[in-house]
Amino acid sequence: MLAKTLLALLFTLSSNVAGFAADARPAWRVEWDKTIAAAEKEGALSLYVFEAGPLTEETVQAFERAYPKIKVSQLRGRGNDLGPRIVAERRAGKYLVDLFAGGKGTALGTLYVGKLLDPIKPLLLLPEVLDESKWYRRELKYVDPENKYIFVYIGNAGGVEINYNSTLVNSKDFTSYWDLTQPKWKGKIAATDPRSRGMDNPVLFFYYHAKLGPEFIRKLYGDMEVTIARDYRQPVDWLASGRYALCIPCVSDEMDKAMDQKLPVGQILRLKEGGTLSSSGGTLTLLQNAPHPNAAKVFVNWLLSREGQTIVQKGRKGRARTASNSLRIDIPKTDLPDEVQRRDGVDYFDADDDNFADRRPADKLFNEIFGKKDK
Protein backbone atom coordinates (compact mmCIF):
# COMPACT_ATOMS: atom_id res chain seq x y z
CA MET A 1 0.00 0.00 0.00
CA LEU A 2 2.82 2.35 0.94
CA ALA A 3 4.63 1.53 -2.32
CA LYS A 4 1.53 2.39 -4.35
CA THR A 5 1.16 5.68 -2.48
CA LEU A 6 4.80 6.57 -3.15
CA LEU A 7 4.44 5.72 -6.85
CA ALA A 8 1.33 7.87 -7.09
CA LEU A 9 3.16 10.73 -5.39
CA LEU A 10 6.15 10.40 -7.71
CA PHE A 11 3.86 10.35 -10.76
CA THR A 12 2.08 13.49 -9.56
CA LEU A 13 5.39 15.24 -8.92
CA SER A 14 6.80 14.26 -12.32
CA SER A 15 3.63 15.46 -14.03
CA ASN A 16 3.83 18.77 -12.19
CA VAL A 17 7.48 19.17 -13.14
CA ALA A 18 6.71 18.43 -16.79
CA GLY A 19 3.81 20.88 -16.71
CA PHE A 20 5.99 23.51 -15.06
CA ALA A 21 8.69 22.97 -17.70
CA ALA A 22 6.16 23.44 -20.47
CA ASP A 23 4.73 26.56 -18.84
CA ALA A 24 8.26 27.93 -18.40
CA ARG A 25 8.67 28.36 -22.15
CA PRO A 26 8.67 31.99 -23.27
CA ALA A 27 5.27 33.22 -24.36
CA TRP A 28 6.50 33.84 -27.90
CA ARG A 29 7.71 30.26 -28.14
CA VAL A 30 4.36 28.87 -27.02
CA GLU A 31 2.59 31.01 -29.63
CA TRP A 32 5.12 30.11 -32.32
CA ASP A 33 4.71 26.37 -31.73
CA LYS A 34 0.92 26.73 -31.86
CA THR A 35 1.16 28.77 -35.06
CA ILE A 36 3.37 26.17 -36.73
CA ALA A 37 0.99 23.37 -35.74
CA ALA A 38 -1.99 25.34 -37.09
CA ALA A 39 -0.10 26.21 -40.28
CA GLU A 40 0.78 22.59 -40.90
CA LYS A 41 -2.90 21.71 -40.43
CA GLU A 42 -3.78 24.32 -43.07
CA GLY A 43 -1.11 22.71 -45.23
CA ALA A 44 -0.99 25.44 -47.84
CA LEU A 45 0.11 29.01 -48.56
CA SER A 46 -0.75 31.23 -51.53
CA LEU A 47 1.68 33.92 -52.70
CA TYR A 48 1.39 36.51 -55.46
CA VAL A 49 4.93 37.58 -56.28
CA PHE A 50 6.49 40.30 -58.42
CA GLU A 51 8.54 38.13 -60.77
CA ALA A 52 11.57 40.47 -60.93
CA GLY A 53 11.62 41.16 -57.20
CA PRO A 54 13.84 39.74 -54.46
CA LEU A 55 11.48 36.93 -53.38
CA THR A 56 12.96 34.31 -55.67
CA GLU A 57 11.73 30.81 -56.35
CA GLU A 58 14.88 29.55 -54.62
CA THR A 59 13.80 31.38 -51.45
CA VAL A 60 10.33 29.86 -51.53
CA GLN A 61 11.83 26.41 -52.09
CA ALA A 62 14.03 26.92 -49.02
CA PHE A 63 10.92 27.72 -46.97
CA GLU A 64 9.26 24.52 -48.18
CA ARG A 65 12.33 22.54 -47.11
CA ALA A 66 12.14 24.15 -43.67
CA TYR A 67 8.38 23.49 -43.39
CA PRO A 68 7.65 20.51 -45.68
CA LYS A 69 4.05 20.18 -44.48
CA ILE A 70 3.17 23.61 -45.94
CA LYS A 71 2.73 23.52 -49.72
CA VAL A 72 3.29 26.91 -51.35
CA SER A 73 1.51 27.97 -54.53
CA GLN A 74 2.96 30.97 -56.35
CA LEU A 75 1.57 33.24 -59.00
CA ARG A 76 4.41 35.30 -60.45
CA GLY A 77 4.02 38.32 -62.68
CA ARG A 78 4.29 42.09 -62.96
CA GLY A 79 2.85 44.25 -60.24
CA ASN A 80 0.63 46.08 -62.72
CA ASP A 81 -0.94 42.70 -63.56
CA LEU A 82 -1.10 41.15 -60.09
CA GLY A 83 -2.58 44.17 -58.33
CA PRO A 84 -5.62 44.50 -60.62
CA ARG A 85 -6.04 40.72 -60.54
CA ILE A 86 -6.34 40.76 -56.74
CA VAL A 87 -8.85 43.62 -56.96
CA ALA A 88 -10.92 41.68 -59.51
CA GLU A 89 -10.82 38.53 -57.38
CA ARG A 90 -12.00 40.39 -54.32
CA ARG A 91 -14.86 42.02 -56.22
CA ALA A 92 -15.93 38.54 -57.27
CA GLY A 93 -15.85 37.38 -53.64
CA LYS A 94 -12.78 35.20 -54.18
CA TYR A 95 -10.14 35.16 -51.43
CA LEU A 96 -7.35 33.19 -53.03
CA VAL A 97 -4.13 34.87 -51.90
CA ASP A 98 -2.48 35.22 -48.50
CA LEU A 99 0.47 37.51 -49.17
CA PHE A 100 1.63 39.86 -51.89
CA ALA A 101 5.39 40.26 -52.26
CA GLY A 102 6.29 43.01 -54.67
CA GLY A 103 6.78 46.69 -55.30
CA LYS A 104 5.66 49.52 -53.10
CA GLY A 105 3.71 51.05 -55.98
CA THR A 106 1.31 48.12 -56.22
CA ALA A 107 1.21 47.53 -52.48
CA LEU A 108 0.39 51.15 -51.66
CA GLY A 109 -1.32 52.47 -54.78
CA THR A 110 -3.56 49.46 -55.40
CA LEU A 111 -3.87 47.23 -52.33
CA TYR A 112 -3.59 49.73 -49.49
CA VAL A 113 -5.62 52.46 -51.20
CA GLY A 114 -8.18 49.84 -52.16
CA LYS A 115 -8.48 48.79 -48.48
CA LEU A 116 -7.64 45.19 -49.32
CA LEU A 117 -5.01 44.68 -46.62
CA ASP A 118 -4.88 43.55 -43.02
CA PRO A 119 -2.03 44.85 -40.85
CA ILE A 120 1.08 42.75 -41.23
CA LYS A 121 2.67 44.17 -38.10
CA PRO A 122 0.80 41.86 -35.67
CA LEU A 123 2.21 38.83 -37.50
CA LEU A 124 5.78 39.61 -36.45
CA LEU A 125 6.59 37.26 -33.58
CA LEU A 126 10.15 35.95 -33.53
CA PRO A 127 12.40 37.98 -31.17
CA GLU A 128 15.18 38.13 -33.79
CA VAL A 129 12.72 39.69 -36.25
CA LEU A 130 11.40 42.22 -33.73
CA ASP A 131 14.89 43.20 -32.54
CA GLU A 132 15.35 46.62 -34.17
CA SER A 133 19.11 46.54 -33.56
CA LYS A 134 19.32 43.89 -36.30
CA TRP A 135 17.85 46.25 -38.91
CA TYR A 136 19.20 49.20 -40.91
CA ARG A 137 18.84 52.50 -39.04
CA ARG A 138 17.62 50.45 -36.07
CA GLU A 139 14.04 50.34 -37.24
CA LEU A 140 11.44 48.03 -38.72
CA LYS A 141 10.48 49.84 -41.89
CA TYR A 142 6.95 50.32 -43.14
CA VAL A 143 5.97 52.52 -46.08
CA ASP A 144 2.27 53.07 -45.52
CA PRO A 145 0.93 56.13 -43.67
CA GLU A 146 -0.12 53.99 -40.69
CA ASN A 147 3.20 52.12 -40.40
CA LYS A 148 1.65 48.68 -40.12
CA TYR A 149 0.50 47.39 -43.52
CA ILE A 150 3.47 47.40 -45.93
CA PHE A 151 6.71 45.98 -44.52
CA VAL A 152 9.98 46.68 -46.35
CA TYR A 153 12.80 44.15 -46.09
CA ILE A 154 15.10 45.32 -48.91
CA GLY A 155 17.15 48.53 -49.07
CA ASN A 156 19.11 48.64 -52.31
CA ALA A 157 21.40 51.60 -52.69
CA GLY A 158 21.79 52.87 -56.19
CA GLY A 159 20.19 55.45 -58.38
CA VAL A 160 18.18 55.79 -61.51
CA GLU A 161 20.51 54.18 -64.00
CA ILE A 162 21.42 55.86 -67.25
CA ASN A 163 21.45 52.91 -69.64
CA TYR A 164 23.56 53.23 -72.77
CA ASN A 165 24.76 51.49 -75.91
CA SER A 166 28.47 50.96 -75.34
CA THR A 167 29.33 51.37 -79.03
CA LEU A 168 27.67 54.79 -79.19
CA VAL A 169 28.28 56.33 -75.76
CA ASN A 170 31.33 57.03 -73.62
CA SER A 171 30.14 56.63 -70.06
CA LYS A 172 32.69 59.22 -68.90
CA ASP A 173 30.58 61.90 -70.61
CA PHE A 174 28.01 61.62 -67.81
CA THR A 175 28.58 63.06 -64.35
CA SER A 176 25.07 64.47 -63.88
CA TYR A 177 21.55 63.62 -64.99
CA TRP A 178 21.48 67.03 -66.62
CA ASP A 179 24.04 65.73 -69.13
CA LEU A 180 21.14 63.86 -70.74
CA THR A 181 19.81 67.22 -71.91
CA GLN A 182 22.84 68.07 -74.05
CA PRO A 183 21.76 68.85 -77.64
CA LYS A 184 23.78 65.95 -79.09
CA TRP A 185 21.44 63.43 -77.44
CA LYS A 186 18.26 64.92 -78.87
CA GLY A 187 16.26 62.19 -80.61
CA LYS A 188 18.66 59.49 -79.38
CA ILE A 189 16.96 58.55 -76.09
CA ALA A 190 14.39 55.81 -75.51
CA ALA A 191 12.42 55.14 -72.34
CA THR A 192 9.86 52.89 -70.78
CA ASP A 193 6.79 55.07 -70.31
CA PRO A 194 7.41 56.66 -66.89
CA ARG A 195 3.68 56.70 -66.24
CA SER A 196 3.63 52.89 -66.16
CA ARG A 197 3.23 51.06 -62.88
CA GLY A 198 6.66 49.87 -61.77
CA MET A 199 8.32 53.18 -62.72
CA ASP A 200 7.82 54.72 -59.27
CA ASN A 201 11.50 54.89 -58.39
CA PRO A 202 12.66 57.04 -61.33
CA VAL A 203 9.50 59.14 -61.38
CA LEU A 204 9.62 60.03 -57.70
CA PHE A 205 13.40 60.54 -57.77
CA PHE A 206 13.24 62.95 -60.70
CA TYR A 207 10.20 64.85 -59.49
CA TYR A 208 11.06 65.30 -55.80
CA HIS A 209 14.85 65.59 -55.94
CA ALA A 210 15.85 69.14 -54.99
CA LYS A 211 18.48 69.33 -57.78
CA LEU A 212 16.24 67.89 -60.50
CA GLY A 213 12.49 68.33 -60.13
CA PRO A 214 9.83 69.36 -62.65
CA GLU A 215 12.29 71.54 -64.60
CA PHE A 216 14.48 68.52 -65.34
CA ILE A 217 11.48 66.41 -66.38
CA ARG A 218 10.25 69.11 -68.76
CA LYS A 219 13.70 69.50 -70.29
CA LEU A 220 14.37 65.77 -70.72
CA TYR A 221 10.98 64.44 -71.78
CA GLY A 222 9.64 67.64 -73.30
CA ASP A 223 12.62 68.90 -75.31
CA MET A 224 14.85 65.90 -76.05
CA GLU A 225 12.42 63.99 -78.31
CA VAL A 226 12.48 60.90 -76.11
CA THR A 227 10.82 57.86 -77.71
CA ILE A 228 8.40 56.20 -75.29
CA ALA A 229 7.46 52.50 -75.21
CA ARG A 230 4.79 50.87 -73.07
CA ASP A 231 6.48 47.48 -73.43
CA TYR A 232 9.24 46.80 -70.88
CA ARG A 233 11.49 44.92 -73.27
CA GLN A 234 11.23 47.15 -76.34
CA PRO A 235 13.50 50.04 -75.19
CA VAL A 236 16.23 47.59 -74.21
CA ASP A 237 16.05 45.93 -77.63
CA TRP A 238 16.31 49.36 -79.27
CA LEU A 239 19.30 50.18 -77.10
CA ALA A 240 21.13 46.91 -77.78
CA SER A 241 20.57 47.21 -81.54
CA GLY A 242 21.94 50.75 -81.61
CA ARG A 243 18.69 52.32 -82.74
CA TYR A 244 18.98 54.56 -79.68
CA ALA A 245 22.06 55.54 -77.71
CA LEU A 246 20.48 56.00 -74.27
CA CYS A 247 17.53 54.72 -72.26
CA ILE A 248 16.08 56.20 -69.08
CA PRO A 249 14.17 54.73 -67.44
CA CYS A 250 14.59 51.14 -68.57
CA VAL A 251 13.39 48.19 -66.50
CA SER A 252 16.35 46.90 -64.48
CA ASP A 253 15.50 43.23 -64.91
CA GLU A 254 15.45 43.57 -68.70
CA MET A 255 18.77 45.41 -68.62
CA ASP A 256 20.25 42.68 -66.42
CA LYS A 257 19.22 40.07 -68.97
CA ALA A 258 20.79 42.08 -71.79
CA MET A 259 24.06 42.45 -69.90
CA ASP A 260 24.05 38.76 -68.99
CA GLN A 261 23.77 38.04 -72.71
CA LYS A 262 26.87 40.21 -73.34
CA LEU A 263 24.93 42.64 -75.50
CA PRO A 264 26.61 46.05 -76.07
CA VAL A 265 24.84 47.84 -73.22
CA GLY A 266 25.92 49.29 -69.90
CA GLN A 267 24.72 51.35 -66.96
CA ILE A 268 25.92 54.57 -65.33
CA LEU A 269 25.09 54.52 -61.64
CA ARG A 270 26.94 57.18 -59.66
CA LEU A 271 26.13 60.75 -60.56
CA LYS A 272 26.62 63.92 -58.58
CA GLU A 273 22.94 64.21 -57.63
CA GLY A 274 23.52 61.22 -55.38
CA GLY A 275 21.78 57.90 -55.03
CA THR A 276 18.54 56.34 -53.96
CA LEU A 277 17.53 53.84 -51.34
CA SER A 278 14.85 51.60 -52.74
CA SER A 279 12.89 48.53 -51.69
CA SER A 280 13.19 47.32 -55.30
CA GLY A 281 10.15 45.08 -55.05
CA GLY A 282 11.03 44.00 -51.51
CA THR A 283 7.79 44.74 -49.69
CA LEU A 284 5.42 42.32 -48.02
CA THR A 285 1.68 42.70 -47.39
CA LEU A 286 -1.08 40.55 -45.91
CA LEU A 287 -4.40 40.36 -47.76
CA GLN A 288 -7.67 40.64 -45.87
CA ASN A 289 -9.38 37.34 -45.09
CA ALA A 290 -6.27 35.41 -46.02
CA PRO A 291 -7.24 31.76 -46.60
CA HIS A 292 -4.20 30.43 -44.70
CA PRO A 293 -3.49 32.96 -41.91
CA ASN A 294 -1.25 30.72 -39.84
CA ALA A 295 0.87 29.62 -42.79
CA ALA A 296 1.18 33.29 -43.74
CA LYS A 297 2.41 34.09 -40.24
CA VAL A 298 5.02 31.33 -40.35
CA PHE A 299 6.22 32.45 -43.77
CA VAL A 300 6.51 36.12 -42.80
CA ASN A 301 8.58 35.36 -39.72
CA TRP A 302 10.78 32.87 -41.53
CA LEU A 303 11.34 35.24 -44.46
CA LEU A 304 12.34 38.10 -42.15
CA SER A 305 14.57 35.91 -40.01
CA ARG A 306 18.33 35.88 -40.46
CA GLU A 307 18.02 32.53 -42.25
CA GLY A 308 15.39 33.76 -44.67
CA GLN A 309 17.04 37.09 -45.42
CA THR A 310 20.40 35.41 -46.02
CA ILE A 311 18.79 33.37 -48.79
CA VAL A 312 16.91 36.39 -50.17
CA GLN A 313 20.12 38.36 -50.35
CA LYS A 314 21.77 35.78 -52.64
CA GLY A 315 19.37 36.54 -55.50
CA ARG A 316 18.67 34.13 -58.32
CA LYS A 317 20.90 31.13 -58.78
CA GLY A 318 23.69 31.81 -61.24
CA ARG A 319 22.78 35.51 -61.57
CA ALA A 320 24.82 37.53 -59.09
CA ARG A 321 23.45 40.82 -60.42
CA THR A 322 20.02 39.92 -59.03
CA ALA A 323 21.24 39.91 -55.42
CA SER A 324 19.35 42.26 -53.10
CA ASN A 325 20.60 44.14 -50.05
CA SER A 326 18.54 43.06 -47.05
CA LEU A 327 17.72 45.71 -44.47
CA ARG A 328 18.97 43.25 -41.87
CA ILE A 329 22.47 44.36 -40.93
CA ASP A 330 23.50 41.14 -39.17
CA ILE A 331 24.07 39.47 -42.55
CA PRO A 332 27.45 39.75 -44.36
CA LYS A 333 27.33 42.09 -47.35
CA THR A 334 30.68 41.21 -48.92
CA ASP A 335 29.23 39.22 -51.84
CA LEU A 336 26.67 41.83 -52.88
CA PRO A 337 27.08 43.62 -56.23
CA ASP A 338 28.69 47.01 -55.86
CA GLU A 339 25.67 48.86 -57.22
CA VAL A 340 23.36 47.86 -54.33
CA GLN A 341 25.86 48.32 -51.49
CA ARG A 342 24.83 50.92 -48.91
CA ARG A 343 27.65 53.25 -47.89
CA ASP A 344 28.20 55.17 -44.69
CA GLY A 345 27.97 58.92 -45.01
CA VAL A 346 25.81 58.91 -48.15
CA ASP A 347 22.63 60.98 -47.96
CA TYR A 348 20.26 58.69 -49.81
CA PHE A 349 17.03 59.83 -51.39
CA ASP A 350 14.56 57.37 -49.89
CA ALA A 351 12.39 56.38 -52.81
CA ASP A 352 9.95 54.72 -50.40
CA ASP A 353 9.53 57.73 -48.08
CA ASP A 354 5.84 58.51 -47.74
CA ASN A 355 6.63 62.23 -48.10
CA PHE A 356 7.68 61.49 -51.68
CA ALA A 357 5.06 58.87 -52.41
CA ASP A 358 2.48 60.89 -54.32
CA ARG A 359 2.95 60.24 -58.04
CA ARG A 360 -0.03 62.28 -59.12
CA PRO A 361 1.75 65.64 -59.60
CA ALA A 362 4.48 63.92 -61.64
CA ASP A 363 1.98 61.92 -63.71
CA LYS A 364 0.04 65.11 -64.39
CA LEU A 365 3.23 66.74 -65.63
CA PHE A 366 4.07 63.75 -67.87
CA ASN A 367 0.54 63.77 -69.30
CA GLU A 368 0.92 67.46 -70.12
CA ILE A 369 4.29 66.83 -71.81
CA PHE A 370 3.22 63.78 -73.79
CA GLY A 371 -0.19 65.29 -74.56
CA LYS A 372 1.45 68.25 -76.27
CA LYS A 373 3.70 65.91 -78.26
CA ASP A 374 0.73 63.83 -79.39
CA LYS A 375 -1.13 66.85 -80.82
C-alpha positions in Angstrom: 0.0 0.0 0.0 2.8 2.4 0.9 4.6 1.5 -2.3 1.5 2.4 -4.3 1.2 5.7 -2.5 4.8 6.6 -3.1 4.4 5.7 -6.9 1.3 7.9 -7.1 3.2 10.7 -5.4 6.2 10.4 -7.7 3.9 10.4 -10.8 2.1 13.5 -9.6 5.4 15.2 -8.9 6.8 14.3 -12.3 3.6 15.5 -14.0 3.8 18.8 -12.2 7.5 19.2 -13.1 6.7 18.4 -16.8 3.8 20.9 -16.7 6.0 23.5 -15.1 8.7 23.0 -17.7 6.2 23.4 -20.5 4.7 26.6 -18.8 8.3 27.9 -18.4 8.7 28.4 -22.1 8.7 32.0 -23.3 5.3 33.2 -24.4 6.5 33.8 -27.9 7.7 30.3 -28.1 4.4 28.9 -27.0 2.6 31.0 -29.6 5.1 30.1 -32.3 4.7 26.4 -31.7 0.9 26.7 -31.9 1.2 28.8 -35.1 3.4 26.2 -36.7 1.0 23.4 -35.7 -2.0 25.3 -37.1 -0.1 26.2 -40.3 0.8 22.6 -40.9 -2.9 21.7 -40.4 -3.8 24.3 -43.1 -1.1 22.7 -45.2 -1.0 25.4 -47.8 0.1 29.0 -48.6 -0.7 31.2 -51.5 1.7 33.9 -52.7 1.4 36.5 -55.5 4.9 37.6 -56.3 6.5 40.3 -58.4 8.5 38.1 -60.8 11.6 40.5 -60.9 11.6 41.2 -57.2 13.8 39.7 -54.5 11.5 36.9 -53.4 13.0 34.3 -55.7 11.7 30.8 -56.4 14.9 29.5 -54.6 13.8 31.4 -51.5 10.3 29.9 -51.5 11.8 26.4 -52.1 14.0 26.9 -49.0 10.9 27.7 -47.0 9.3 24.5 -48.2 12.3 22.5 -47.1 12.1 24.1 -43.7 8.4 23.5 -43.4 7.6 20.5 -45.7 4.0 20.2 -44.5 3.2 23.6 -45.9 2.7 23.5 -49.7 3.3 26.9 -51.4 1.5 28.0 -54.5 3.0 31.0 -56.3 1.6 33.2 -59.0 4.4 35.3 -60.5 4.0 38.3 -62.7 4.3 42.1 -63.0 2.8 44.2 -60.2 0.6 46.1 -62.7 -0.9 42.7 -63.6 -1.1 41.1 -60.1 -2.6 44.2 -58.3 -5.6 44.5 -60.6 -6.0 40.7 -60.5 -6.3 40.8 -56.7 -8.9 43.6 -57.0 -10.9 41.7 -59.5 -10.8 38.5 -57.4 -12.0 40.4 -54.3 -14.9 42.0 -56.2 -15.9 38.5 -57.3 -15.8 37.4 -53.6 -12.8 35.2 -54.2 -10.1 35.2 -51.4 -7.3 33.2 -53.0 -4.1 34.9 -51.9 -2.5 35.2 -48.5 0.5 37.5 -49.2 1.6 39.9 -51.9 5.4 40.3 -52.3 6.3 43.0 -54.7 6.8 46.7 -55.3 5.7 49.5 -53.1 3.7 51.0 -56.0 1.3 48.1 -56.2 1.2 47.5 -52.5 0.4 51.1 -51.7 -1.3 52.5 -54.8 -3.6 49.5 -55.4 -3.9 47.2 -52.3 -3.6 49.7 -49.5 -5.6 52.5 -51.2 -8.2 49.8 -52.2 -8.5 48.8 -48.5 -7.6 45.2 -49.3 -5.0 44.7 -46.6 -4.9 43.6 -43.0 -2.0 44.9 -40.8 1.1 42.7 -41.2 2.7 44.2 -38.1 0.8 41.9 -35.7 2.2 38.8 -37.5 5.8 39.6 -36.4 6.6 37.3 -33.6 10.2 35.9 -33.5 12.4 38.0 -31.2 15.2 38.1 -33.8 12.7 39.7 -36.3 11.4 42.2 -33.7 14.9 43.2 -32.5 15.3 46.6 -34.2 19.1 46.5 -33.6 19.3 43.9 -36.3 17.9 46.2 -38.9 19.2 49.2 -40.9 18.8 52.5 -39.0 17.6 50.4 -36.1 14.0 50.3 -37.2 11.4 48.0 -38.7 10.5 49.8 -41.9 7.0 50.3 -43.1 6.0 52.5 -46.1 2.3 53.1 -45.5 0.9 56.1 -43.7 -0.1 54.0 -40.7 3.2 52.1 -40.4 1.7 48.7 -40.1 0.5 47.4 -43.5 3.5 47.4 -45.9 6.7 46.0 -44.5 10.0 46.7 -46.3 12.8 44.2 -46.1 15.1 45.3 -48.9 17.1 48.5 -49.1 19.1 48.6 -52.3 21.4 51.6 -52.7 21.8 52.9 -56.2 20.2 55.4 -58.4 18.2 55.8 -61.5 20.5 54.2 -64.0 21.4 55.9 -67.3 21.4 52.9 -69.6 23.6 53.2 -72.8 24.8 51.5 -75.9 28.5 51.0 -75.3 29.3 51.4 -79.0 27.7 54.8 -79.2 28.3 56.3 -75.8 31.3 57.0 -73.6 30.1 56.6 -70.1 32.7 59.2 -68.9 30.6 61.9 -70.6 28.0 61.6 -67.8 28.6 63.1 -64.3 25.1 64.5 -63.9 21.6 63.6 -65.0 21.5 67.0 -66.6 24.0 65.7 -69.1 21.1 63.9 -70.7 19.8 67.2 -71.9 22.8 68.1 -74.0 21.8 68.8 -77.6 23.8 65.9 -79.1 21.4 63.4 -77.4 18.3 64.9 -78.9 16.3 62.2 -80.6 18.7 59.5 -79.4 17.0 58.5 -76.1 14.4 55.8 -75.5 12.4 55.1 -72.3 9.9 52.9 -70.8 6.8 55.1 -70.3 7.4 56.7 -66.9 3.7 56.7 -66.2 3.6 52.9 -66.2 3.2 51.1 -62.9 6.7 49.9 -61.8 8.3 53.2 -62.7 7.8 54.7 -59.3 11.5 54.9 -58.4 12.7 57.0 -61.3 9.5 59.1 -61.4 9.6 60.0 -57.7 13.4 60.5 -57.8 13.2 62.9 -60.7 10.2 64.9 -59.5 11.1 65.3 -55.8 14.9 65.6 -55.9 15.9 69.1 -55.0 18.5 69.3 -57.8 16.2 67.9 -60.5 12.5 68.3 -60.1 9.8 69.4 -62.7 12.3 71.5 -64.6 14.5 68.5 -65.3 11.5 66.4 -66.4 10.3 69.1 -68.8 13.7 69.5 -70.3 14.4 65.8 -70.7 11.0 64.4 -71.8 9.6 67.6 -73.3 12.6 68.9 -75.3 14.8 65.9 -76.1 12.4 64.0 -78.3 12.5 60.9 -76.1 10.8 57.9 -77.7 8.4 56.2 -75.3 7.5 52.5 -75.2 4.8 50.9 -73.1 6.5 47.5 -73.4 9.2 46.8 -70.9 11.5 44.9 -73.3 11.2 47.1 -76.3 13.5 50.0 -75.2 16.2 47.6 -74.2 16.1 45.9 -77.6 16.3 49.4 -79.3 19.3 50.2 -77.1 21.1 46.9 -77.8 20.6 47.2 -81.5 21.9 50.7 -81.6 18.7 52.3 -82.7 19.0 54.6 -79.7 22.1 55.5 -77.7 20.5 56.0 -74.3 17.5 54.7 -72.3 16.1 56.2 -69.1 14.2 54.7 -67.4 14.6 51.1 -68.6 13.4 48.2 -66.5 16.4 46.9 -64.5 15.5 43.2 -64.9 15.4 43.6 -68.7 18.8 45.4 -68.6 20.2 42.7 -66.4 19.2 40.1 -69.0 20.8 42.1 -71.8 24.1 42.4 -69.9 24.1 38.8 -69.0 23.8 38.0 -72.7 26.9 40.2 -73.3 24.9 42.6 -75.5 26.6 46.0 -76.1 24.8 47.8 -73.2 25.9 49.3 -69.9 24.7 51.3 -67.0 25.9 54.6 -65.3 25.1 54.5 -61.6 26.9 57.2 -59.7 26.1 60.7 -60.6 26.6 63.9 -58.6 22.9 64.2 -57.6 23.5 61.2 -55.4 21.8 57.9 -55.0 18.5 56.3 -54.0 17.5 53.8 -51.3 14.8 51.6 -52.7 12.9 48.5 -51.7 13.2 47.3 -55.3 10.1 45.1 -55.1 11.0 44.0 -51.5 7.8 44.7 -49.7 5.4 42.3 -48.0 1.7 42.7 -47.4 -1.1 40.6 -45.9 -4.4 40.4 -47.8 -7.7 40.6 -45.9 -9.4 37.3 -45.1 -6.3 35.4 -46.0 -7.2 31.8 -46.6 -4.2 30.4 -44.7 -3.5 33.0 -41.9 -1.3 30.7 -39.8 0.9 29.6 -42.8 1.2 33.3 -43.7 2.4 34.1 -40.2 5.0 31.3 -40.3 6.2 32.4 -43.8 6.5 36.1 -42.8 8.6 35.4 -39.7 10.8 32.9 -41.5 11.3 35.2 -44.5 12.3 38.1 -42.2 14.6 35.9 -40.0 18.3 35.9 -40.5 18.0 32.5 -42.3 15.4 33.8 -44.7 17.0 37.1 -45.4 20.4 35.4 -46.0 18.8 33.4 -48.8 16.9 36.4 -50.2 20.1 38.4 -50.4 21.8 35.8 -52.6 19.4 36.5 -55.5 18.7 34.1 -58.3 20.9 31.1 -58.8 23.7 31.8 -61.2 22.8 35.5 -61.6 24.8 37.5 -59.1 23.4 40.8 -60.4 20.0 39.9 -59.0 21.2 39.9 -55.4 19.3 42.3 -53.1 20.6 44.1 -50.0 18.5 43.1 -47.0 17.7 45.7 -44.5 19.0 43.2 -41.9 22.5 44.4 -40.9 23.5 41.1 -39.2 24.1 39.5 -42.6 27.4 39.7 -44.4 27.3 42.1 -47.3 30.7 41.2 -48.9 29.2 39.2 -51.8 26.7 41.8 -52.9 27.1 43.6 -56.2 28.7 47.0 -55.9 25.7 48.9 -57.2 23.4 47.9 -54.3 25.9 48.3 -51.5 24.8 50.9 -48.9 27.7 53.2 -47.9 28.2 55.2 -44.7 28.0 58.9 -45.0 25.8 58.9 -48.1 22.6 61.0 -48.0 20.3 58.7 -49.8 17.0 59.8 -51.4 14.6 57.4 -49.9 12.4 56.4 -52.8 9.9 54.7 -50.4 9.5 57.7 -48.1 5.8 58.5 -47.7 6.6 62.2 -48.1 7.7 61.5 -51.7 5.1 58.9 -52.4 2.5 60.9 -54.3 3.0 60.2 -58.0 0.0 62.3 -59.1 1.7 65.6 -59.6 4.5 63.9 -61.6 2.0 61.9 -63.7 0.0 65.1 -64.4 3.2 66.7 -65.6 4.1 63.7 -67.9 0.5 63.8 -69.3 0.9 67.5 -70.1 4.3 66.8 -71.8 3.2 63.8 -73.8 -0.2 65.3 -74.6 1.5 68.2 -76.3 3.7 65.9 -78.3 0.7 63.8 -79.4 -1.1 66.9 -80.8 
